[in-house]
Amino acid sequence: GVAYAGKYASEINAAANQFNVDPHLVAAVIQRESSFGAKGITNVMQVNGMNNSTVKQSIDAGTKMLSDLLKKSGGDVAMALGGYNMGAGIIDWFKKSGGYNLADMKAYSAKYDKVYAGDGYGDVGYVDKVLA
């Protein structure tokens, strides 16, 4: 694939090569998760439990997660991104309903919102925002 040339290019391209993920997809996730480290965020891929990570550690861990999710989803980028945002379990929901869909994102979010009693679990529009 074509190398990525923007901010954090060396870290992104290295991780993308190591884990066989499109570097532009990694960059799109970083843009969505942290606006490329805006406000001094170093956990640019917002990997759980890595708030004190370096940019490189976050990109390596996040790209590995994306790689695992792409394997689980059979290479389906939309399903993998849904999993990145909501957790790998949603991929099984997508597979049952024939692929990525917003209804599953909303239902999964509602289910886990009750579990975690949060202000909305995940971002139901996440996949479309990243793919844009």
C-alpha positions in Angstrom: 0.0 0.0 0.0 0.9 3.6 -0.2 2.8 5.0 2.8 1.2 7.7 4.9 3.0 11.1 4.8 1.4 13.2 7.5 2.1 13.8 11.2 3.6 10.7 13.0 4.4 9.2 9.6 7.4 7.2 10.8 5.5 5.7 13.8 2.3 5.0 11.7 4.1 3.4 8.8 6.2 1.2 11.0 3.2 -0.1 13.0 1.2 -0.4 9.8 3.9 -2.5 8.2 4.5 -4.6 11.3 0.8 -5.5 11.8 -0.3 -5.4 8.1 -2.8 -2.6 8.4 -3.4 0.3 5.9 -1.4 3.3 7.4 -4.1 5.7 6.2 -6.7 3.7 8.3 -4.4 4.1 11.3 -4.1 7.8 10.6 -7.9 8.1 10.3 -8.4 6.5 13.7 -5.8 8.8 15.3 -7.5 11.8 13.8 -10.9 10.6 15.2 -9.5 9.6 18.6 -7.2 12.5 19.5 -7.0 14.9 16.5 -3.4 13.8 16.2 -2.5 14.4 19.8 -4.3 17.7 20.3 -4.2 19.1 23.8 -0.9 17.3 24.4 -2.5 13.8 24.3 0.2 11.2 23.8 -2.2 8.2 23.8 -3.1 9.3 20.3 -5.2 6.1 19.6 -6.9 6.3 23.0 -6.0 2.7 23.9 -7.5 1.8 27.2 -5.1 1.8 30.1 -2.4 3.7 28.2 -2.9 7.2 29.2 0.8 7.6 30.1 2.1 6.0 27.0 4.3 7.5 24.4 2.9 8.3 20.9 4.8 5.3 19.5 3.4 2.9 22.2 -0.1 4.1 21.6 0.2 3.7 17.8 1.8 0.3 18.1 -0.9 -0.9 20.5 -3.8 0.7 18.6 -2.6 -0.7 15.3 -2.2 -4.2 16.7 -5.8 -3.9 18.0 -6.9 -2.8 14.6 -5.1 -5.7 13.0 -6.7 -8.2 15.4 -10.1 -6.7 14.7 -9.6 -6.9 10.9 -8.7 -10.6 11.3 -11.9 -11.1 13.4 -14.0 -9.3 10.9 -12.5 -11.1 7.9 -10.9 -7.9 6.6 -14.1 -5.8 6.8 -12.9 -2.3 7.7 -16.3 -1.0 8.8 -16.8 -4.0 11.2 -13.3 -3.6 12.5 -13.8 0.1 13.2 -17.0 -0.7 15.0 -15.0 -3.1 17.1 -12.3 -0.5 17.8 -14.9 1.9 19.1 -17.4 -0.5 20.9 -15.2 -3.5 21.6 -14.5 -6.7 19.7 -17.8 -8.3 20.8 -19.8 -6.2 18.4 -18.2 -7.9 15.4 -20.2 -11.0 16.3 -23.4 -8.9 16.2 -22.5 -7.5 12.8 -21.8 -11.0 11.4 -25.2 -12.2 12.6 -26.9 -9.3 10.8 -24.9 -9.6 7.6 -22.3 -6.9 8.2 -21.6 -3.5 9.7 -24.8 -1.5 10.3 -25.8 1.5 12.4 -28.7 -0.4 14.1 -26.2 -2.8 15.7 -24.0 0.2 16.8 -27.0 1.8 18.4 -28.3 -1.4 20.1 -24.8 -2.4 21.4 -24.2 1.1 22.7 -27.6 1.1 24.5 -26.9 -2.3 26.0 -23.5 -1.3 27.3 -24.7 2.1 28.4 -26.8 0.3 30.9 -23.9 -1.9 32.0 -21.5 1.1 32.5 -24.3 3.7 33.3 -22.4 6.2 31.3 -23.4 9.1 29.2 -23.6 7.0 26.0 -21.4 4.0 25.4 -19.1 4.4 22.4 -19.9 6.7 19.4 -22.6 5.2 17.2 -21.4 7.5 14.3 -17.8 6.5 14.7 -17.3 4.3 11.6 -18.7 6.9 9.2 -16.6 9.6 10.8 -13.4 7.6 10.5 -14.1 6.5 6.9 -14.9 10.1 5.9 
